[in-house]
């Protein structure tokens, strides 16, 4: 079905799979070791941005968060629209998060980290270019309070059935698209219950995001045509969506695009069903940060 017709082809594929399994098994400890190394050696370019402060956030974002805290879904949806945001029937939402100045400083800090010595871990299995904010050390002071204080009430209101109200871990990373390197990202779904993708720049052309159906809900779409939604991603704005919503990044045609992506996870949800294989997770303990399957200790599903 996948194109293998000879013993050699099967052998080659098996070797690739075996190699990838071993790489993933070793990844957690490797990342932990690199995180400690950067903690000891990395010289911060903009130390002030490593702890979240209110001036880093777009003023309109505070109104949206306040309406989310009211626990009225209608109030929240109207607030998103009233504050230069967008809502869709596909439950893909866009709204301002970071100020323009913060976006600039973040890009400069990420580029400074990229140029620092020592090897770095790829942001994920699909993107070649970008960095892990967890490995960089930026997550604890910047991303964690952003989630706990501001994003959690929004996720709880918009995605209650997807674990939005029980998020207890996350993975944060940057991705970079530029001419001559990664230009686009193929259709995929995320290892997350809820994802927010924040655009940090505007010096590029093309690169719109395209959204499709929910992975694993084939019965709901049976007999229906393929639906999709394409959006222009504004600087400083976050696009919030269910992690299992299929999506892609269309090619940029000029310049460089840098995005900050946060995969927000709920152990309540994934302890019952792995979001990647949609089965009850077969867990194995890992020596460092896991994939959010339990909050008590780090674990990963064998499929990841």
LOPA-568474 format. One record per residue (C-alpha): x, y, z; chain; residue in one letter; residue number from 0. Coordinates in pm, whole numbers. Layout:
BEGIN
X; Y; Z; A; a; NUM
...
This chain:
BEGIN
0; 0; 0; A; x; 0
291; 238; 72; A; x; 1
509; 141; -222; A; x; 2
732; -138; -89; A; x; 3
762; -421; -341; A; x; 4
1101; -586; -275; A; x; 5
1278; -732; 27; A; x; 6
1541; -459; 4; A; x; 7
1275; -187; 19; A; x; 8
1118; -347; 327; A; x; 9
1461; -378; 489; A; x; 10
1544; -14; 416; A; x; 11
1215; 106; 565; A; x; 12
1260; -114; 873; A; x; 13
1609; 28; 929; A; x; 14
1471; 383; 904; A; x; 15
1193; 306; 1152; A; x; 16
1434; 139; 1396; A; x; 17
1671; 435; 1375; A; x; 18
1387; 682; 1439; A; x; 19
1261; 483; 1740; A; x; 20
1608; 486; 1895; A; x; 21
1646; 859; 1826; A; x; 22
1316; 935; 1999; A; x; 23
1398; 715; 2297; A; x; 24
1725; 903; 2348; A; x; 25
1574; 1246; 2285; A; x; 26
1443; 1318; 2636; A; x; 27
1778; 1274; 2807; A; x; 28
1959; 1454; 2526; A; x; 29
1726; 1751; 2560; A; x; 30
1765; 1754; 2940; A; x; 31
2145; 1757; 2907; A; x; 32
2134; 2038; 2652; A; x; 33
1892; 2239; 2865; A; x; 34
2132; 2225; 3159; A; x; 35
2427; 2319; 2935; A; x; 36
2248; 2627; 2800; A; x; 37
2137; 2721; 3151; A; x; 38
2503; 2730; 3251; A; x; 39
2648; 2892; 2939; A; x; 40
2394; 3092; 2736; A; x; 41
2431; 3472; 2758; A; x; 42
2090; 3638; 2728; A; x; 43
2053; 3921; 2478; A; x; 44
1742; 4075; 2637; A; x; 45
1728; 3956; 3002; A; x; 46
1417; 4165; 3076; A; x; 47
1190; 3955; 2851; A; x; 48
1267; 3630; 3033; A; x; 49
1004; 3713; 3297; A; x; 50
656; 3793; 3165; A; x; 51
542; 4149; 3230; A; x; 52
215; 4316; 3131; A; x; 53
378; 4568; 2888; A; x; 54
485; 4272; 2671; A; x; 55
120; 4197; 2594; A; x; 56
-114; 4375; 2354; A; x; 57
-358; 4593; 2550; A; x; 58
-653; 4436; 2367; A; x; 59
-552; 4092; 2497; A; x; 60
-641; 4195; 2854; A; x; 61
-1002; 4267; 2752; A; x; 62
-1032; 3924; 2590; A; x; 63
-891; 3751; 2898; A; x; 64
-1127; 3944; 3128; A; x; 65
-1429; 3833; 2926; A; x; 66
-1301; 3473; 2926; A; x; 67
-1283; 3490; 3306; A; x; 68
-1650; 3589; 3315; A; x; 69
-1718; 3231; 3197; A; x; 70
-1967; 3357; 2939; A; x; 71
-1888; 3211; 2598; A; x; 72
-2092; 3480; 2421; A; x; 73
-1902; 3755; 2603; A; x; 74
-1571; 3598; 2501; A; x; 75
-1666; 3558; 2135; A; x; 76
-1790; 3918; 2112; A; x; 77
-1474; 4035; 2287; A; x; 78
-1251; 3859; 2034; A; x; 79
-1437; 4032; 1751; A; x; 80
-1437; 4369; 1928; A; x; 81
-1061; 4351; 1981; A; x; 82
-945; 4299; 1621; A; x; 83
-979; 3921; 1637; A; x; 84
-1157; 3664; 1426; A; x; 85
-1376; 3360; 1496; A; x; 86
-1480; 3078; 1262; A; x; 87
-1731; 2794; 1253; A; x; 88
-1431; 2557; 1249; A; x; 89
-1338; 2682; 1599; A; x; 90
-1021; 2850; 1480; A; x; 91
-973; 3181; 1660; A; x; 92
-729; 3467; 1603; A; x; 93
-667; 3751; 1849; A; x; 94
-385; 3987; 1957; A; x; 95
-142; 3856; 2221; A; x; 96
203; 4022; 2208; A; x; 97
291; 4386; 2152; A; x; 98
490; 4475; 1841; A; x; 99
795; 4561; 2053; A; x; 100
781; 4224; 2229; A; x; 101
768; 4042; 1895; A; x; 102
1084; 4222; 1784; A; x; 103
1269; 4142; 2107; A; x; 104
1164; 3778; 2097; A; x; 105
1290; 3733; 1741; A; x; 106
1622; 3892; 1835; A; x; 107
1656; 3667; 2142; A; x; 108
1572; 3354; 1943; A; x; 109
1823; 3447; 1671; A; x; 110
2086; 3513; 1936; A; x; 111
2023; 3167; 2083; A; x; 112
2039; 3006; 1738; A; x; 113
2382; 3160; 1680; A; x; 114
2519; 3047; 2017; A; x; 115
2759; 2750; 2035; A; x; 116
2656; 2389; 2104; A; x; 117
2408; 2168; 1921; A; x; 118
2036; 2231; 1960; A; x; 119
1730; 2009; 1934; A; x; 120
1492; 2049; 1641; A; x; 121
1165; 2215; 1744; A; x; 122
960; 1911; 1637; A; x; 123
968; 1615; 1398; A; x; 124
849; 1820; 1098; A; x; 125
1024; 2158; 1120; A; x; 126
1398; 2170; 1052; A; x; 127
1446; 2533; 1157; A; x; 128
1354; 2687; 1491; A; x; 129
1439; 2623; 1856; A; x; 130
1290; 2463; 2166; A; x; 131
1201; 2738; 2414; A; x; 132
1211; 2474; 2688; A; x; 133
1571; 2387; 2598; A; x; 134
1652; 2756; 2560; A; x; 135
1524; 2816; 2915; A; x; 136
1262; 3075; 2818; A; x; 137
956; 2869; 2907; A; x; 138
955; 2886; 3286; A; x; 139
949; 3264; 3325; A; x; 140
768; 3366; 3007; A; x; 141
550; 3088; 2864; A; x; 142
428; 2922; 3186; A; x; 143
275; 3242; 3332; A; x; 144
134; 3333; 2990; A; x; 145
-57; 3004; 2996; A; x; 146
-156; 2998; 3361; A; x; 147
-266; 3359; 3398; A; x; 148
-401; 3443; 3053; A; x; 149
-453; 3152; 2813; A; x; 150
-614; 2899; 3049; A; x; 151
-947; 3082; 3090; A; x; 152
-969; 3131; 2712; A; x; 153
-896; 2763; 2642; A; x; 154
-1143; 2651; 2910; A; x; 155
-1421; 2856; 2752; A; x; 156
-1349; 2773; 2387; A; x; 157
-1238; 2407; 2412; A; x; 158
-1406; 2247; 2717; A; x; 159
-1453; 1910; 2542; A; x; 160
-1089; 1900; 2426; A; x; 161
-932; 1946; 2769; A; x; 162
-906; 2324; 2755; A; x; 163
-998; 2350; 3122; A; x; 164
-750; 2088; 3246; A; x; 165
-425; 2192; 3074; A; x; 166
-133; 2101; 3300; A; x; 167
175; 2085; 3075; A; x; 168
302; 2227; 2748; A; x; 169
574; 2227; 2485; A; x; 170
690; 2561; 2341; A; x; 171
910; 2621; 2039; A; x; 172
976; 2859; 1753; A; x; 173
958; 2775; 1384; A; x; 174
1127; 2963; 1103; A; x; 175
1047; 2975; 731; A; x; 176
1275; 3152; 484; A; x; 177
1383; 3134; 124; A; x; 178
1635; 2854; 69; A; x; 179
1527; 2658; 378; A; x; 180
1183; 2551; 502; A; x; 181
920; 2735; 297; A; x; 182
606; 2557; 416; A; x; 183
470; 2282; 638; A; x; 184
260; 1992; 511; A; x; 185
-83; 1908; 650; A; x; 186
-59; 1761; 999; A; x; 187
-212; 1762; 1347; A; x; 188
-37; 1847; 1673; A; x; 189
68; 1650; 1979; A; x; 190
-151; 1881; 2185; A; x; 191
-504; 1924; 2313; A; x; 192
-501; 2296; 2229; A; x; 193
-244; 2486; 2021; A; x; 194
-167; 2856; 1999; A; x; 195
53; 2981; 1715; A; x; 196
177; 3341; 1758; A; x; 197
322; 3525; 1458; A; x; 198
626; 3733; 1559; A; x; 199
704; 3909; 1232; A; x; 200
563; 4066; 919; A; x; 201
861; 4085; 684; A; x; 202
750; 3807; 452; A; x; 203
492; 3734; 183; A; x; 204
269; 3428; 151; A; x; 205
271; 3175; 432; A; x; 206
-99; 3174; 516; A; x; 207
-229; 2901; 747; A; x; 208
-486; 2652; 619; A; x; 209
-717; 2446; 841; A; x; 210
-922; 2135; 765; A; x; 211
-1111; 1861; 946; A; x; 212
-1050; 1707; 1289; A; x; 213
-818; 1406; 1281; A; x; 214
-994; 1090; 1399; A; x; 215
-1350; 1215; 1339; A; x; 216
-1389; 1058; 995; A; x; 217
-1747; 942; 1065; A; x; 218
-1860; 1300; 1122; A; x; 219
-1729; 1401; 778; A; x; 220
-1850; 1094; 589; A; x; 221
-2034; 1196; 273; A; x; 222
-1935; 1560; 312; A; x; 223
-1696; 1753; 92; A; x; 224
-1352; 1853; 217; A; x; 225
-1384; 2181; 408; A; x; 226
-1100; 2422; 466; A; x; 227
-1031; 2766; 604; A; x; 228
-733; 2983; 509; A; x; 229
-625; 3281; 715; A; x; 230
-369; 3558; 704; A; x; 231
-171; 3556; 1029; A; x; 232
-125; 3906; 1173; A; x; 233
190; 4010; 1360; A; x; 234
155; 3965; 1735; A; x; 235
-168; 3769; 1696; A; x; 236
-220; 3415; 1818; A; x; 237
-423; 3156; 1628; A; x; 238
-586; 2919; 1877; A; x; 239
-723; 2582; 1767; A; x; 240
-782; 2223; 1872; A; x; 241
-455; 2030; 1839; A; x; 242
-625; 1758; 1634; A; x; 243
-748; 2010; 1377; A; x; 244
-562; 1929; 1054; A; x; 245
-363; 2229; 932; A; x; 246
-72; 2337; 715; A; x; 247
148; 2639; 650; A; x; 248
138; 2749; 287; A; x; 249
469; 2849; 120; A; x; 250
623; 3186; 184; A; x; 251
729; 3359; -137; A; x; 252
958; 3623; 9; A; x; 253
1135; 3715; 333; A; x; 254
1145; 3526; 664; A; x; 255
863; 3424; 897; A; x; 256
913; 3337; 1266; A; x; 257
634; 3194; 1482; A; x; 258
608; 3096; 1847; A; x; 259
405; 2776; 1893; A; x; 260
275; 2642; 2225; A; x; 261
133; 2291; 2243; A; x; 262
-90; 2285; 2553; A; x; 263
-162; 1943; 2699; A; x; 264
-405; 1786; 2943; A; x; 265
-307; 1466; 3126; A; x; 266
-678; 1416; 3204; A; x; 267
-743; 1373; 2832; A; x; 268
-428; 1196; 2713; A; x; 269
-408; 949; 3002; A; x; 270
-720; 798; 2844; A; x; 271
-645; 851; 2474; A; x; 272
-314; 935; 2309; A; x; 273
-375; 1227; 2068; A; x; 274
-130; 1085; 1814; A; x; 275
-243; 722; 1779; A; x; 276
-595; 769; 1930; A; x; 277
-547; 454; 2138; A; x; 278
-520; 404; 2512; A; x; 279
-158; 508; 2572; A; x; 280
109; 245; 2623; A; x; 281
331; 440; 2861; A; x; 282
701; 422; 2933; A; x; 283
891; 641; 3178; A; x; 284
1144; 887; 3040; A; x; 285
1434; 1056; 3224; A; x; 286
1322; 1417; 3173; A; x; 287
1020; 1611; 3045; A; x; 288
760; 1373; 2903; A; x; 289
471; 1427; 2665; A; x; 290
214; 1536; 2923; A; x; 291
54; 1198; 2993; A; x; 292
66; 1237; 3369; A; x; 293
142; 1536; 3587; A; x; 294
301; 1332; 3869; A; x; 295
606; 1214; 3670; A; x; 296
730; 1230; 3310; A; x; 297
585; 968; 3075; A; x; 298
551; 923; 2700; A; x; 299
327; 706; 2486; A; x; 300
527; 445; 2296; A; x; 301
396; 593; 1968; A; x; 302
575; 927; 2033; A; x; 303
